Amino acid sequence: MITNAQSGTNVHEIAEGIFRINTPVPIPGAGAFSFNQYLIVDDAPLLFHTGPRRLFPYVRDAVSSLIAVETLRYVALSHFEADECGSLNEWLAVAPQAVPLCGTVAAMVSVGDYADRPPRALRDGEDLTLGRRAVRWFDTPHVPHAWECGLMMEARTRTLLCGDLFTQGGKGKVPVTESDILGPSEAFRKPLDYFAHAPQTRATLERLAAEEPTTLACMHGSAWRGDGGALLRALADTLEGK
């Protein structure tokens, strides 16, 4: 469903009750690109990623096509970066009950100061109930980058909100695919190499793989459906040059 013809912002359900909001945005020097946010619809709706601040009107309208914006309860982010939380305060202004949701390090070093309301900081491995659904927070420091980085998994659909992992170039026209995304994501990563290549990268990816996700909700490009554990282990192999 196209929610804004001018920007091309569109909404598609990638797993039961989880919606990808996609806006294609060209990046100078990198060509076509896209920003995705993910809305989990439940008693306490959760938005993962806000997108850059200038995309706020488009993302707000997309969210409003699914729920009443003022009922949004959590605005979550993986790490402190413009495409993760650039419009965080705009969301807090239109959703009076919403609170920022992040890891303990992000709350301490950035979000506690930046956000107009105090964040809810999740501990590593902590579960948060949204109603019929629950999400679990995983600290993933420096994977792919940023000390405060963390990811989140929705238990009912086994959807891993995987942030910048498997970033793909292009407009992300296909909402969810079962085709290869490791090859395209590595082709996009290598010239820029935004991974930190931390010593614990394999252990972190293995921990995520052990959760056996079946949908990977990528922040840029298509979401992916299949054996997420195998794909995460393949990424670890690739990063180690295997």
PyMOL commands that set and color helices and strands:
alter all, ss='L'
color gray80, all
select helices_A, chain A and resi 53-64+69-71+82-85+88-94+104-114+182-192+201-209+228-239
alter helices_A, ss='H'
color red, helices_A
select strands_A, chain A and resi 2-4+9-15+18-24+34-40+46-48+74-76+99-103+120-122+127-129+134-139+150-154+159-163+176-177+215-218+223-225
alter strands_A, ss='S'
color yellow, strands_A
deselect
rebuild
show_as cartoon
